[in-house]
Amino acid sequence: MFKIGDYVTRNKYGNDILFIIKDIKNELYILSGVELRLFADAEEDDLTIVTEYKKKEKYNLIRNLNKKDFYYIPGIILHIDSDENYIKKCANFYKENKVKYFCYKFSEKEYSFNIEKLLLKHKPNILVITGHDAYYKDKNKYKNSKYFIETVEIARKIFKRKELTIIAGACQSDFKNLIKYGSTFASSPSHINIHALDPSIIATYVALTDRLEIIDLDDILSKTKYGSDGIGGTITNGEMISIYPRKDE
């Protein structure tokens, strides 16, 4: 018998992805990907326990800045997510890269009801909207993309494209419509799963790029696990203010 919090893999899929058990409903185990933004379920006989998993998260610095001559004010990030483990992972990533951030957890259905007050409260330069999603190819439908799109639309009524960079979507999300309705970057062009940190990598890169500098799309996407298959975006500028000369008191 497995319990909530156990690390497991699925036999049916060759034990290729590591999950954590989030809930148990009617003898069905509700799973959340540890590294990939993937939500799934499985029966007990399909699961294998992982007993030796140790968290070995290494957070790489996105950019090296010339702090000898310049003083920098990075962009401010507002990040909403539906998964507590993912939002903690992303918060740690922002902290390691020394960018200011505000993180909140809601269910996907609650995003659109909360986004306006959070935007007006924090006035961020960068908004990240992530969580869980899925693409049902046989029905040509998405599990949660409509909630991401609704939230993006509300955000765009408050801040225009030049005022706010938006990164939205999760695994297999509706990339085309997320971009169409106002996202600057979105997942997933190839309907694939994305790494839990991929949206945060994009957000941090933008936060640490000067406002007068155009983002190198090839470079920024190369920082993510699956590149342009997992996330795509539009030509845009960074959100950081660079000040010269540096004067430390």
Secondary structure per residue as TSV (DSSP state, phi and psi in degrees):
chain	resnum	aa	ss	phi	psi
A	1	M	-	360.0	129.0
A	2	F	-	-92.7	161.6
A	3	K	-	-132.8	163.3
A	4	I	T	-60.3	132.0
A	5	G	T	101.0	-11.9
A	6	D	-	-71.2	146.5
A	7	Y	E	-93.4	130.9
A	8	V	E	-142.3	165.8
A	9	T	E	-128.6	165.3
A	10	R	E	-103.7	124.8
A	11	N	G	-63.2	-37.9
A	12	K	G	-59.9	-28.3
A	13	Y	G	-109.7	25.0
A	14	G	T	71.4	20.6
A	15	N	T	54.4	39.6
A	16	D	-	-86.5	-20.8
A	17	I	S	-125.8	135.5
A	18	L	-	-86.9	129.8
A	19	F	E	-122.2	162.6
A	20	I	E	-119.4	138.0
A	21	I	E	-75.5	119.3
A	22	K	E	-95.2	-30.3
A	23	D	E	-162.7	164.5
A	24	I	E	-133.1	118.6
A	25	K	E	-131.3	119.7
A	26	N	T	51.2	48.1
A	27	E	T	64.9	15.4
A	28	L	E	-110.9	132.3
A	29	Y	E	-93.6	124.9
A	30	I	E	-92.4	122.8
A	31	L	E	-117.1	147.1
A	32	S	E	-128.0	130.1
A	33	G	E	-61.5	138.4
A	34	V	S	-75.9	-44.6
A	35	E	S	-104.7	-37.5
A	36	L	B	-93.4	143.0
A	37	R	-	-77.1	74.4
A	38	L	-	-131.1	130.3
A	39	F	E	-113.5	132.8
A	40	A	E	-150.6	174.4
A	41	D	E	-137.9	159.5
A	42	A	E	-159.4	154.8
A	43	E	E	-85.1	162.5
A	44	E	G	-59.1	-41.4
A	45	D	G	-72.4	-4.6
A	46	D	G	-96.1	-3.4
A	47	L	E	-104.7	146.3
A	48	T	E	-124.9	129.0
A	49	I	E	-72.1	142.9
A	50	V	-	-112.8	108.5
A	51	T	-	-95.8	-18.3
A	52	E	S	-106.5	15.1
A	53	Y	-	-70.9	129.8
A	54	K	-	-127.3	135.5
A	55	K	-	-70.8	113.8
A	56	K	-	-124.6	57.1
A	57	E	-	-78.7	127.5
A	58	K	-	-118.7	121.4
A	59	Y	-	-101.4	112.1
A	60	N	-	-82.2	143.2
A	61	L	-	-72.8	134.1
A	62	I	S	-74.9	-43.8
A	63	R	-	-142.0	145.3
A	64	N	-	-99.3	120.3
A	65	L	-	-103.3	150.1
A	66	N	-	-80.4	85.1
A	67	K	T	-84.6	-1.6
A	68	K	T	-75.8	-43.0
A	69	D	T	-104.1	-24.6
A	70	F	-	-117.0	152.3
A	71	Y	E	-112.1	138.1
A	72	Y	E	-123.2	143.1
A	73	I	E	-120.4	96.0
A	74	P	-	-65.5	160.2
A	75	G	-	-64.8	152.0
A	76	I	-	-94.0	134.5
A	77	I	E	-109.1	130.5
A	78	L	E	-110.8	122.9
A	79	H	E	-126.8	124.3
A	80	I	E	-117.1	141.6
A	81	D	E	-150.8	160.5
A	82	S	S	-100.0	-6.6
A	83	D	-	-117.4	121.7
A	84	E	H	-62.5	-39.6
A	85	N	H	-64.7	-41.9
A	86	Y	H	-66.6	-42.5
A	87	I	H	-68.0	-33.5
A	88	K	H	-67.1	-41.4
A	89	K	H	-61.7	-43.5
A	90	C	H	-68.5	-39.0
A	91	A	H	-61.7	-41.2
A	92	N	H	-63.3	-36.8
A	93	F	H	-65.0	-45.5
A	94	Y	H	-61.2	-41.8
A	95	K	H	-62.1	-44.1
A	96	E	H	-63.2	-32.5
A	97	N	T	-91.5	4.1
A	98	K	T	58.1	45.3
A	99	V	-	-114.3	147.2
A	100	K	-	-76.8	135.2
A	101	Y	E	-146.2	157.6
A	102	F	E	-134.2	124.7
A	103	C	E	-119.1	138.5
A	104	Y	E	-137.5	148.2
A	105	K	E	-114.8	124.5
A	106	F	-	-141.3	164.1
A	107	S	-	-74.2	156.6
A	108	E	G	-54.9	-37.3
A	109	K	G	-66.2	-21.3
A	110	E	G	-91.6	-9.5
A	111	Y	H	-55.0	-52.6
A	112	S	H	-65.2	-24.5
A	113	F	H	-80.5	-16.7
A	114	N	H	-112.8	-16.0
A	115	I	H	-67.0	-38.8
A	116	E	H	-62.7	-47.4
A	117	K	H	-65.8	-33.3
A	118	L	H	-71.5	-39.7
A	119	L	H	-64.1	-43.2
A	120	L	H	-71.3	-29.8
A	121	K	H	-73.3	-46.3
A	122	H	H	-99.8	-20.8
A	123	K	-	45.8	60.5
A	124	P	-	-75.6	163.8
A	125	N	S	-91.9	-23.1
A	126	I	E	-134.7	130.6
A	127	L	E	-115.9	128.6
A	128	V	E	-116.7	124.5
A	129	I	E	-121.5	105.1
A	130	T	-	-132.1	-179.2
A	131	G	-	156.9	-136.8
A	132	H	-	-115.8	147.1
A	133	D	-	-156.1	171.8
A	134	A	-	-163.4	148.7
A	135	Y	E	-111.8	122.5
A	136	Y	E	-98.4	96.4
A	137	K	T	-59.5	-40.2
A	138	D	T	-65.6	-25.9
A	139	K	T	-106.1	-7.5
A	140	N	T	51.6	47.6
A	141	K	E	-131.2	158.2
A	142	Y	E	-116.6	145.8
A	143	K	S	-69.2	-49.5
A	144	N	S	-129.6	3.1
A	145	S	H	-56.8	-34.2
A	146	K	H	-61.3	-32.8
A	147	Y	H	-72.0	-37.3
A	148	F	H	-63.8	-45.1
A	149	I	H	-63.6	-44.2
A	150	E	H	-57.6	-41.5
A	151	T	H	-68.8	-40.8
A	152	V	H	-60.9	-43.7
A	153	E	H	-60.6	-42.6
A	154	I	H	-64.5	-43.9
A	155	A	H	-60.6	-38.6
A	156	R	H	-71.6	-21.8
A	157	K	H	-73.5	-21.1
A	158	I	H	-96.0	-44.6
A	159	F	S	-128.0	128.0
A	160	K	-	-75.2	174.1
A	161	R	T	-58.6	-38.4
A	162	K	T	-74.7	-13.5
A	163	E	T	-99.5	-19.0
A	164	L	-	-152.4	125.8
A	165	T	E	-88.6	129.3
A	166	I	E	-117.3	128.3
A	167	I	E	-116.6	118.9
A	168	A	E	-136.8	151.1
A	169	G	-	116.6	170.1
A	170	A	-	-140.5	-152.9
A	171	C	T	-63.6	126.9
A	172	Q	T	66.5	20.4
A	173	S	-	-68.6	169.2
A	174	D	-	-80.5	82.6
A	175	F	H	-56.0	-49.1
A	176	K	H	-59.9	-45.6
A	177	N	H	-76.8	-29.1
A	178	L	H	-63.0	-42.6
A	179	I	H	-68.1	-44.1
A	180	K	H	-57.2	-39.8
A	181	Y	T	-94.5	9.7
A	182	G	T	129.4	-4.4
A	183	S	-	-70.1	143.5
A	184	T	S	-82.9	-42.2
A	185	F	E	-129.8	149.2
A	186	A	E	-155.8	160.7
A	187	S	S	-114.0	156.5
A	188	S	-	-131.8	113.6
A	189	P	T	-52.6	-34.8
A	190	S	T	-107.4	16.6
A	191	H	S	54.5	43.2
A	192	I	-	-110.6	169.2
A	193	N	-	-75.0	148.2
A	194	I	-	-118.9	158.1
A	195	H	B	-71.0	148.5
A	196	A	T	-56.3	-32.0
A	197	L	T	-92.8	-7.6
A	198	D	H	-54.1	-48.8
A	199	P	H	-62.0	-34.5
A	200	S	H	-71.2	-32.4
A	201	I	H	-63.1	-44.8
A	202	I	H	-61.2	-47.8
A	203	A	H	-60.9	-42.4
A	204	T	H	-67.9	-40.0
A	205	Y	H	-59.1	-45.8
A	206	V	H	-64.8	-41.3
A	207	A	H	-62.9	-28.0
A	208	L	T	-105.8	18.2
A	209	T	S	-113.9	133.5
A	210	D	B	-59.6	148.8
A	211	R	T	-63.3	-24.3
A	212	L	T	-89.2	-3.6
A	213	E	S	-99.6	129.7
A	214	I	B	-77.9	131.9
A	215	I	-	-63.7	130.6
A	216	D	-	-80.3	104.0
A	217	L	H	-61.7	-40.4
A	218	D	H	-62.4	-40.8
A	219	D	H	-70.7	-45.6
A	220	I	H	-65.4	-39.8
A	221	L	H	-73.0	-26.8
A	222	S	H	-68.6	-17.7
A	223	K	T	-74.9	-20.9
A	224	T	S	-86.5	166.6
A	225	K	S	-67.9	-40.2
A	226	Y	S	-115.4	11.8
A	227	G	G	58.5	-141.9
A	228	S	G	-72.1	-8.6
A	229	D	G	-74.5	-31.0
A	230	G	T	-93.8	-36.3
A	231	I	-	-142.5	143.1
A	232	G	E	-134.4	173.3
A	233	G	E	-168.3	-176.4
A	234	T	-	-107.6	161.2
A	235	I	-	-68.0	126.8
A	236	T	-	-153.8	170.6
A	237	N	B	-100.3	166.2
A	238	G	-	-74.1	-177.7
A	239	E	-	-126.7	15.2
A	240	M	B	-99.2	144.2
A	241	I	E	-99.4	125.8
A	242	S	E	-108.2	130.2
A	243	I	E	-121.0	131.4
A	244	Y	S	-130.4	139.0
A	245	P	S	-83.8	164.8
A	246	R	-	-78.5	130.0
A	247	K	-	-128.9	99.8
A	248	D	-	-91.8	134.5
A	249	E	-	-85.4	360.0
